[in-house]
């Protein structure tokens, strides 16, 4: 019975400390990051209430224009 009095507080405090440390780590990472806002034009092709298949276009330009700089190989090509 004496061992349960020792283990019970540890078993209750350990998960709380773990989640507090996770929250602190994630918040610290979030505050150190840069905010990136991209203009998105989206629409739902089926209807306005479903929304499961939302299609969107990200409206940003690169210095080269609308060029994709990925070289297609058999390894990464899906088409």
KEMAR-661051 format. One record per atom (N, C-alpha, C, CB): residue number from 1; residue in three letters; chain; atom name; x, y, z. Coordinates in nm, 3 decimals, padded with zeros to 5 digits. Atoms other than C-alpha are relative to their C-alpha. Last residue first. Glycine has a CB too. Example, Ala and Ser with C-alpha at 12.3 -4.5 7.8 and 13.67 -1.06 7.14 Angstrom:
   i  aa ch at       u       v       w
   2 SER  A  N -00.082 -00.119 -00.006
   2 SER  A CA  01.367 -00.106  00.714
   2 SER  A  C -00.077  00.109  00.073
   2 SER  A CB  00.041  00.046 -00.142
   1 ALA  A  N  00.089 -00.119  00.000
   1 ALA  A CA  01.230 -00.450  00.780
   1 ALA  A  C  00.090  00.120  00.000
   1 ALA  A CB -00.099  00.003  00.125
//
This chain:
   i  aa ch at       u       v       w
  79 UNK  A  N  00.083 -00.001  00.120
  79 UNK  A CA  00.156  01.054 -06.440
  79 UNK  A  C  00.068 -00.071 -00.114
  79 UNK  A CB -00.034  00.141 -00.040
  78 UNK  A  N  00.122  00.076 -00.024
  78 UNK  A CA  00.287  00.995 -06.090
  78 UNK  A  C -00.083 -00.015 -00.126
  78 UNK  A CB -00.083  00.066  00.109
  77 UNK  A  N  00.110 -00.031  00.090
  77 UNK  A CA  00.644  01.100 -06.159
  77 UNK  A  C -00.119 -00.090  00.029
  77 UNK  A CB  00.044 -00.016 -00.146
  76 UNK  A  N  00.094 -00.092 -00.062
  76 UNK  A CA  00.884  01.093 -05.864
  76 UNK  A  C -00.118  00.035 -00.089
  76 UNK  A CB  00.070  00.125  00.040
  75 UNK  A  N  00.013  00.021 -00.143
  75 UNK  A CA  01.092  00.783 -05.947
  75 UNK  A  C -00.107  00.089  00.062
  75 UNK  A CB  00.134  00.024  00.069
  74 UNK  A  N  00.090  00.113 -00.021
  74 UNK  A CA  01.039  00.783 -06.322
  74 UNK  A  C -00.027 -00.021  00.149
  74 UNK  A CB  00.058 -00.127 -00.061
  73 UNK  A  N -00.069  00.125  00.026
  73 UNK  A CA  01.190  01.127 -06.331
  73 UNK  A  C -00.101 -00.112  00.020
  73 UNK  A CB  00.125 -00.019  00.092
  72 UNK  A  N  00.074  00.125 -00.012
  72 UNK  A CA  01.033  01.466 -06.355
  72 UNK  A  C  00.089 -00.117 -00.036
  72 UNK  A CB -00.124  00.002 -00.089
  71 UNK  A  N -00.033  00.087  00.111
  71 UNK  A CA  01.257  01.763 -06.290
  71 UNK  A  C -00.072 -00.133  00.020
  71 UNK  A CB  00.154 -00.021 -00.013
  70 UNK  A  N -00.022  00.138 -00.042
  70 UNK  A CA  01.085  02.005 -06.057
  70 UNK  A  C  00.028 -00.084 -00.124
  70 UNK  A CB -00.122 -00.056  00.078
  69 UNK  A  N -00.141  00.033  00.015
  69 UNK  A CA  01.127  02.376 -06.137
  69 UNK  A  C  00.032 -00.141  00.047
  69 UNK  A CB  00.084  00.099  00.076
  68 UNK  A  N -00.028  00.102 -00.100
  68 UNK  A CA  00.761  02.451 -06.202
  68 UNK  A  C  00.142 -00.049 -00.023
  68 UNK  A CB -00.103 -00.118 -00.007
  67 UNK  A  N -00.083  00.111  00.045
  67 UNK  A CA  00.731  02.776 -06.393
  67 UNK  A  C  00.022 -00.095  00.116
  67 UNK  A CB  00.136  00.050 -00.056
  66 UNK  A  N  00.068  00.121 -00.042
  66 UNK  A CA  00.455  03.031 -06.347
  66 UNK  A  C  00.074 -00.123 -00.050
  66 UNK  A CB -00.145 -00.002 -00.050
  65 UNK  A  N  00.136  00.013  00.047
  65 UNK  A CA  00.676  03.338 -06.369
  65 UNK  A  C -00.062 -00.128  00.055
  65 UNK  A CB -00.006  00.001 -00.153
  64 UNK  A  N  00.003  00.063  00.131
  64 UNK  A CA  01.053  03.313 -06.335
  64 UNK  A  C -00.141 -00.010 -00.057
  64 UNK  A CB  00.062 -00.137  00.008
  63 UNK  A  N -00.074 -00.087  00.092
  63 UNK  A CA  01.069  03.567 -06.050
  63 UNK  A  C  00.002 -00.058 -00.141
  63 UNK  A CB  00.143  00.020  00.050
  62 UNK  A  N -00.143  00.010 -00.022
  62 UNK  A CA  00.795  03.377 -05.873
  62 UNK  A  C  00.071  00.091 -00.099
  62 UNK  A CB  00.050 -00.147 -00.015
  61 UNK  A  N -00.086  00.001  00.118
  61 UNK  A CA  00.431  03.473 -05.855
  61 UNK  A  C  00.145 -00.016  00.042
  61 UNK  A CB -00.019  00.129 -00.085
  60 UNK  A  N -00.129 -00.067 -00.019
  60 UNK  A CA  00.174  03.400 -05.589
  60 UNK  A  C  00.084 -00.019 -00.126
  60 UNK  A CB  00.074 -00.055  00.124
  59 UNK  A  N -00.031 -00.112  00.088
  59 UNK  A CA -00.197  03.330 -05.615
  59 UNK  A  C  00.131  00.067  00.034
  59 UNK  A CB -00.109  00.099  00.005
  58 UNK  A  N -00.080 -00.091 -00.080
  58 UNK  A CA -00.247  02.984 -05.469
  58 UNK  A  C  00.051  00.110 -00.092
  58 UNK  A CB  00.119 -00.074  00.071
  57 UNK  A  N -00.121 -00.045  00.068
  57 UNK  A CA -00.527  02.818 -05.660
  57 UNK  A  C  00.072  00.097  00.092
  57 UNK  A CB -00.033  00.066 -00.139
  56 UNK  A  N -00.049 -00.136 -00.019
  56 UNK  A CA -00.799  02.625 -05.483
  56 UNK  A  C  00.124  00.023 -00.084
  56 UNK  A CB  00.029  00.026  00.147
  55 UNK  A  N -00.109 -00.024  00.094
  55 UNK  A CA -01.020  02.320 -05.511
  55 UNK  A  C  00.043  00.145  00.015
  55 UNK  A CB -00.043 -00.032 -00.148
  54 UNK  A  N -00.031 -00.139  00.028
  54 UNK  A CA -01.231  02.209 -05.218
  54 UNK  A  C  00.118  00.009 -00.095
  54 UNK  A CB  00.030  00.077  00.131
  53 UNK  A  N -00.091 -00.001  00.114
  53 UNK  A CA -01.337  01.848 -05.241
  53 UNK  A  C  00.028  00.143 -00.042
  53 UNK  A CB -00.058 -00.081 -00.117
  52 UNK  A  N -00.104  00.100 -00.018
  52 UNK  A CA -01.499  01.791 -04.901
  52 UNK  A  C  00.105  00.005 -00.111
  52 UNK  A CB -00.062 -00.137  00.006
  51 UNK  A  N -00.132 -00.050 -00.030
  51 UNK  A CA -01.690  02.119 -04.903
  51 UNK  A  C  00.110 -00.102  00.018
  51 UNK  A CB -00.008  00.077  00.118
  50 UNK  A  N -00.082  00.120 -00.019
  50 UNK  A CA -02.036  01.970 -04.880
  50 UNK  A  C  00.143  00.036  00.037
  50 UNK  A CB -00.001 -00.085 -00.127
  49 UNK  A  N  00.013  00.060 -00.132
  49 UNK  A CA -02.254  02.275 -04.817
  49 UNK  A  C  00.091 -00.119  00.023
  49 UNK  A CB -00.141 -00.041  00.021
  48 UNK  A  N -00.057 -00.082 -00.106
  48 UNK  A CA -02.150  02.500 -05.108
  48 UNK  A  C -00.004 -00.067  00.137
  48 UNK  A CB -00.074  00.130  00.007
  47 UNK  A  N  00.097 -00.096 -00.050
  47 UNK  A CA -02.198  02.244 -05.383
  47 UNK  A  C  00.059  00.071  00.121
  47 UNK  A CB -00.133 -00.069  00.036
  46 UNK  A  N  00.123  00.078 -00.014
  46 UNK  A CA -01.991  02.016 -05.606
  46 UNK  A  C -00.115  00.087  00.049
  46 UNK  A CB  00.021 -00.117  00.095
  45 UNK  A  N  00.065  00.031  00.128
  45 UNK  A CA -01.709  02.231 -05.750
  45 UNK  A  C -00.132 -00.075  00.015
  45 UNK  A CB  00.094 -00.082 -00.084
  44 UNK  A  N  00.041  00.139 -00.014
  44 UNK  A CA -01.619  02.391 -05.416
  44 UNK  A  C -00.077 -00.038 -00.127
  44 UNK  A CB -00.088 -00.022  00.129
  43 UNK  A  N  00.142  00.024  00.023
  43 UNK  A CA -01.428  02.710 -05.477
  43 UNK  A  C -00.026 -00.148  00.018
  43 UNK  A CB -00.043  00.048 -00.142
  42 UNK  A  N  00.052  00.136 -00.003
  42 UNK  A CA -01.096  02.859 -05.385
  42 UNK  A  C -00.148 -00.006 -00.031
  42 UNK  A CB  00.027 -00.061  00.133
  41 UNK  A  N  00.133 -00.008  00.059
  41 UNK  A CA -00.886  03.164 -05.457
  41 UNK  A  C -00.054 -00.142 -00.007
  41 UNK  A CB  00.003  00.067 -00.143
  40 UNK  A  N  00.056  00.124  00.054
  40 UNK  A CA -00.590  03.171 -05.221
  40 UNK  A  C -00.139  00.030 -00.055
  40 UNK  A CB -00.007 -00.112  00.108
  39 UNK  A  N  00.135 -00.022  00.051
  39 UNK  A CA -00.368  03.470 -05.143
  39 UNK  A  C -00.052 -00.127 -00.069
  39 UNK  A CB -00.003  00.120 -00.099
  38 UNK  A  N  00.010  00.020  00.144
  38 UNK  A CA -00.074  03.344 -04.940
  38 UNK  A  C -00.143  00.028 -00.044
  38 UNK  A CB  00.042 -00.144 -00.039
  37 UNK  A  N  00.139 -00.010  00.045
  37 UNK  A CA  00.005  03.474 -04.592
  37 UNK  A  C  00.000 -00.010 -00.152
  37 UNK  A CB -00.066  00.134  00.048
  36 UNK  A  N  00.007 -00.002  00.145
  36 UNK  A CA  00.332  03.360 -04.440
  36 UNK  A  C -00.147 -00.001 -00.040
  36 UNK  A CB  00.076 -00.121 -00.062
  35 UNK  A  N  00.137  00.015  00.049
  35 UNK  A CA  00.402  03.434 -04.077
  35 UNK  A  C  00.000  00.017 -00.151
  35 UNK  A CB -00.095  00.103  00.068
  34 UNK  A  N  00.047 -00.113  00.079
  34 UNK  A CA  00.763  03.375 -03.980
  34 UNK  A  C -00.142 -00.030 -00.048
  34 UNK  A CB  00.095  00.028 -00.119
  33 UNK  A  N  00.015  00.015  00.144
  33 UNK  A CA  00.857  03.139 -03.701
  33 UNK  A  C -00.048  00.127 -00.068
  33 UNK  A CB -00.097 -00.111 -00.029
  32 UNK  A  N -00.127 -00.028  00.068
  32 UNK  A CA  00.994  03.216 -03.354
  32 UNK  A  C -00.014 -00.005 -00.151
  32 UNK  A CB  00.105 -00.099  00.045
  31 UNK  A  N -00.032 -00.142 -00.013
  31 UNK  A CA  00.645  03.245 -03.200
  31 UNK  A  C  00.131  00.037 -00.068
  31 UNK  A CB  00.006  00.038  00.147
  30 UNK  A  N  00.094 -00.083  00.076
  30 UNK  A CA  00.535  02.909 -03.338
  30 UNK  A  C  00.036  00.148  00.009
  30 UNK  A CB -00.142 -00.022  00.051
  29 UNK  A  N -00.029  00.018  00.142
  29 UNK  A CA  00.845  02.724 -03.216
  29 UNK  A  C -00.089  00.090 -00.084
  29 UNK  A CB -00.020 -00.146 -00.042
  28 UNK  A  N -00.130 -00.064  00.024
  28 UNK  A CA  00.803  02.866 -02.866
  28 UNK  A  C  00.037 -00.009 -00.147
  28 UNK  A CB  00.109 -00.066  00.087
  27 UNK  A  N  00.022 -00.144 -00.002
  27 UNK  A CA  00.433  02.774 -02.870
  27 UNK  A  C  00.131  00.076 -00.026
  27 UNK  A CB -00.060  00.043  00.133
  26 UNK  A  N  00.072 -00.039  00.121
  26 UNK  A CA  00.515  02.419 -02.977
  26 UNK  A  C -00.025  00.150 -00.006
  26 UNK  A CB -00.133 -00.075 -00.009
  25 UNK  A  N -00.087  00.019  00.117
  25 UNK  A CA  00.781  02.372 -02.710
  25 UNK  A  C -00.069  00.046 -00.128
  25 UNK  A CB  00.042 -00.146 -00.013
  24 UNK  A  N -00.104 -00.104 -00.004
  24 UNK  A CA  00.565  02.522 -02.434
  24 UNK  A  C  00.091 -00.010 -00.121
  24 UNK  A CB  00.083 -00.011  00.129
  23 UNK  A  N  00.065 -00.128  00.032
  23 UNK  A CA  00.269  02.303 -02.533
  23 UNK  A  C  00.103  00.112 -00.002
  23 UNK  A CB -00.111  00.031  00.102
  22 UNK  A  N  00.034  00.000  00.143
  22 UNK  A CA  00.487  01.991 -02.540
  22 UNK  A  C -00.063  00.132 -00.042
  22 UNK  A CB -00.096 -00.116 -00.033
  21 UNK  A  N -00.124 -00.020  00.075
  21 UNK  A CA  00.637  02.074 -02.199
  21 UNK  A  C -00.024  00.000 -00.151
  21 UNK  A CB  00.102 -00.109  00.037
  20 UNK  A  N -00.041 -00.139 -00.019
  20 UNK  A CA  00.289  02.120 -02.053
  20 UNK  A  C  00.130  00.027 -00.076
  20 UNK  A CB  00.018  00.031  00.150
  19 UNK  A  N  00.082 -00.083  00.088
  19 UNK  A CA  00.180  01.789 -02.206
  19 UNK  A  C  00.034  00.148  00.015
  19 UNK  A CB -00.148 -00.023  00.028
  18 UNK  A  N -00.031  00.030  00.140
  18 UNK  A CA  00.472  01.601 -02.048
  18 UNK  A  C -00.078  00.092 -00.093
  18 UNK  A CB -00.031 -00.147 -00.032
  17 UNK  A  N -00.128 -00.065  00.033
  17 UNK  A CA  00.431  01.772 -01.712
  17 UNK  A  C  00.039 -00.023 -00.145
  17 UNK  A CB  00.110 -00.052  00.091
  16 UNK  A  N  00.026 -00.144  00.001
  16 UNK  A CA  00.064  01.669 -01.701
  16 UNK  A  C  00.128  00.076 -00.036
  16 UNK  A CB -00.054  00.047  00.137
  15 UNK  A  N  00.066 -00.039  00.126
  15 UNK  A CA  00.150  01.314 -01.804
  15 UNK  A  C -00.028  00.150 -00.008
  15 UNK  A CB -00.131 -00.076 -00.015
  14 UNK  A  N -00.084  00.022  00.118
  14 UNK  A CA  00.411  01.289 -01.521
  14 UNK  A  C -00.072  00.034 -00.131
  14 UNK  A CB  00.047 -00.143 -00.003
  13 UNK  A  N -00.075 -00.121  00.034
  13 UNK  A CA  00.196  01.445 -01.246
  13 UNK  A  C  00.079 -00.017 -00.129
  13 UNK  A CB  00.095  00.036  00.114
  12 UNK  A  N  00.090 -00.112  00.033
  12 UNK  A CA -00.073  01.177 -01.218
  12 UNK  A  C  00.077  00.123 -00.049
  12 UNK  A CB -00.083  00.036  00.122
  11 UNK  A  N  00.080  00.037  00.117
  11 UNK  A CA  00.154  00.872 -01.238
  11 UNK  A  C -00.096  00.111 -00.040
  11 UNK  A CB -00.078 -00.128  00.027
  10 UNK  A  N -00.089 -00.002  00.116
  10 UNK  A CA  00.402  01.036 -01.002
  10 UNK  A  C -00.078 -00.030 -00.127
  10 UNK  A CB  00.116 -00.101  00.017
   9 UNK  A  N -00.030 -00.140  00.037
   9 UNK  A CA  00.126  01.111 -00.753
   9 UNK  A  C  00.092  00.012 -00.121
   9 UNK  A CB  00.063  00.071  00.118
   8 UNK  A  N  00.118 -00.073  00.045
   8 UNK  A CA  00.002  00.749 -00.773
   8 UNK  A  C  00.029  00.147 -00.030
   8 UNK  A CB -00.109 -00.010  00.104
   7 UNK  A  N  00.017  00.009  00.145
   7 UNK  A CA  00.345  00.582 -00.753
   7 UNK  A  C -00.117  00.085 -00.050
   7 UNK  A CB -00.022 -00.146 -00.040
   6 UNK  A  N -00.113 -00.062  00.068
   6 UNK  A CA  00.439  00.693 -00.400
   6 UNK  A  C -00.022  00.005 -00.152
   6 UNK  A CB  00.128 -00.075  00.032
   5 UNK  A  N  00.000 -00.141 -00.041
   5 UNK  A CA  00.107  00.626 -00.230
   5 UNK  A  C  00.114  00.075 -00.067
   5 UNK  A CB  00.009  00.012  00.152
   4 UNK  A  N  00.103 -00.069  00.078
   4 UNK  A CA  00.087  00.303 -00.431
   4 UNK  A  C -00.007  00.148  00.036
   4 UNK  A CB -00.136 -00.066  00.022
   3 UNK  A  N -00.053 -00.023  00.135
   3 UNK  A CA  00.421  00.188 -00.286
   3 UNK  A  C -00.102  00.073 -00.087
   3 UNK  A CB  00.040 -00.133 -00.065
   2 UNK  A  N -00.089 -00.116 -00.006
   2 UNK  A CA  00.290  00.233  00.070
   2 UNK  A  C  00.056  00.034 -00.138
   2 UNK  A CB  00.114 -00.027  00.097
   1 UNK  A  N  00.081 -00.120  00.000
   1 UNK  A CA  00.000  00.000  00.000
   1 UNK  A  C  00.086  00.127  00.000
   1 UNK  A CB -00.093 -00.001  00.120
//
